Amino acid sequence: MASTKLPNISPALHKQILEEDPRAFSKFPPSIKHIRLILHEVIFGTDTSWGKRFDVVLLWAIVISLVAIMLESIPEFRHQHGNSLFVLEWVLTVVFTLEYLLRVWVSNSSRGYAFSFFGIIDFLAVIPTYISLFVAGTHFLLVIRAIRLLRVFRILKLARYIKGAQAIGAGLKASKEKIFVFLTAVITLAVIMGTLMYMIEGGEHGFDSIPRSIYWAIVTLTTVGYGDIAPETILGQFVAAFVMILGYSIIAVPTGIVSAEMNKASKDTSGRSCQRCGETEHFENARFCHKCGERIVLDS
């Protein structure tokens, strides 16, 4: 059949295109609408081999870009290989620019994508290099360098391609109220302990203000312990010891909250398997497989 000539698109998209135009895959060139649908699946999806290849290429481009940024910050390396880094940066900028333009073009809502979190990140990943073309003059060199540091935002693009990040994000979203209550309790405790240490130690021992004392309480409560401020009285040291022990006891709280929600989500999706492709990671209320479109059957 002519329709089998198109490599690796999902059965659902294949069926959708054929329903709209039975001769769609035998035409050349294909319609713009169908090109957009296929590119949308490749760029935003990961269920096809082309989509996975697209993600792998972008992952390597992001990693290479980040390594280049780090190497460029080393004066000796920049002096010896500045031209190569310049060429590499422009090649990567062109790649990310094409990716950004394609995402805007194939999105169901171009405006919605452009102003979404990842849309803004994608824009910040490419714009600094172009700005450097228009900002001239030696006194602007430092400004250019500062602007170009925004390229580090490319690291945030990694989250889109890490499947486990979706599970973590779901756990954080489900436990956001509990985490907010926990953070509120920690902040309240830090304010109380900081104020108490200000009253006990006073300015002569480094606790010269309540905000600085709260800073000490946060550092101690999180078990970081910079040591730039330390209590010297017996009572102050006793309170400090209590805060340190308390810090160890509360570290596990947010981890337990998120882990419980992630475990709950995992249990909700277990037992929902696709009979055709074997996929098990489905939304709780899903009736059809997101991978192949088959009706989901609950395991007994």
JOZI-V795267 format. One record per backbone hydrogen bond with DSSP energy under -0.5 kcal/mol. NH is the residue of the N-H (numbers start at 1). CO is the residue of the C=O. Records with the same first field share a line. If there is no record, write none. Layout:
NH = CO, CO
This chain:
4 = 1
5 = 2
6 = 3
14 = 10
15 = 11
16 = 12
17 = 13
18 = 14
19 = 15
20 = 16
21 = 17
24 = 21
26 = 23
27 = 23, 24
35 = 31
36 = 32
37 = 33
38 = 34
39 = 35
40 = 36
41 = 37
42 = 38
43 = 39
44 = 40
45 = 41
52 = 48
53 = 49
54 = 50
55 = 51
56 = 52
57 = 53
58 = 54
59 = 55
60 = 56
61 = 57
62 = 58
63 = 59
64 = 60
65 = 61
66 = 62
67 = 63
68 = 64
69 = 65
70 = 66
71 = 67
72 = 68
73 = 69, 70
74 = 71
75 = 73
78 = 74
79 = 75
80 = 76
81 = 77
82 = 78
85 = 81
86 = 82
87 = 83
88 = 84
89 = 85
90 = 86
91 = 87
92 = 88
93 = 89
94 = 90
95 = 91
96 = 92
97 = 93
98 = 94
99 = 95
100 = 96
101 = 97
102 = 98
103 = 99
104 = 100
105 = 101
106 = 102
107 = 103
113 = 109
114 = 110
115 = 111
116 = 113
120 = 116
121 = 117
122 = 118
123 = 119
124 = 120
125 = 121
126 = 122, 123
127 = 123
128 = 124
129 = 126
130 = 126
131 = 127
132 = 128
133 = 130
134 = 130, 131
135 = 131
136 = 134
140 = 137
141 = 138
144 = 140
145 = 141
146 = 142
147 = 143
148 = 144
149 = 145
150 = 147
151 = 148
152 = 149
153 = 150
154 = 151
155 = 152
156 = 153
157 = 154
158 = 155
159 = 156
160 = 157
161 = 158
162 = 159
163 = 161
165 = 162
166 = 162, 163
167 = 163
168 = 164
169 = 165
170 = 166
171 = 167
172 = 168
173 = 169
174 = 170
175 = 171
176 = 173
179 = 175
180 = 176
181 = 177
182 = 178
183 = 179
184 = 180
185 = 181
186 = 182
187 = 183
188 = 184
189 = 185
190 = 186
191 = 187
192 = 188
193 = 189
194 = 190
195 = 191
196 = 192
197 = 193
198 = 194
199 = 195
200 = 196
201 = 197
202 = 197, 198
205 = 202
206 = 203
207 = 202
208 = 206
213 = 209
214 = 210
215 = 211
216 = 212
217 = 213
218 = 214
219 = 215
220 = 216
221 = 217
222 = 218
223 = 220
224 = 219
225 = 219
237 = 233
238 = 234
239 = 235
240 = 236
241 = 237
242 = 238
243 = 239
244 = 240
245 = 241
246 = 242
247 = 243
248 = 244
249 = 245
250 = 246
251 = 247
252 = 248
253 = 250
254 = 250
255 = 251
256 = 252
257 = 253
258 = 254
259 = 255
260 = 256
261 = 257
262 = 258
263 = 259
264 = 260
265 = 261
266 = 262
267 = 263
268 = 264
269 = 265
270 = 266
272 = 269
273 = 271, 297
274 = 279
278 = 274
282 = 280
286 = 283
289 = 294
293 = 289
296 = 287
297 = 273
299 = 271
